[in-house]
Amino acid sequence: MSLVQEQAGDVTVVRPEGRIDGVSAAQFQAELLDIINGAQLVVIDGSSINYVSSAGLRAFLIAAKTAQGKGGKVSLCGLSAGVEEIFVISGFSKIISIYPALEQALA
């Protein structure tokens, strides 16, 4: 799992790649929390995520709650149908806003 970040105005766009699972979730969470500590609005472009395990979901939840605690927000976009289904079935789509593409997330 690798993570790239860039700025789009006042929004930090984060692009993780690969699997976010029991092996990579702790690193993903640590890097994402570092980003959230310096940014108010974060959009995670999930177009290159091919799998999310329960450990990965936990990392997303902690990131979203941390951002909310600071008055910020974490959103997701560009998820594949399979990955989005994981967020919907688990109920996480009620906690984290999911958009079809980056353009909608930034609007």
ABEGO torsion letter per residue (X at the ends): XBBBBBBBEABBBBBBBEBBBAAAAAAAAAAAAAAAAABABBBBBAAABABBBAAAAAAAAAAAAAAAAAGBBBBBBGBBAAAAAAAAAAGAAAABBBBABAAAAAX
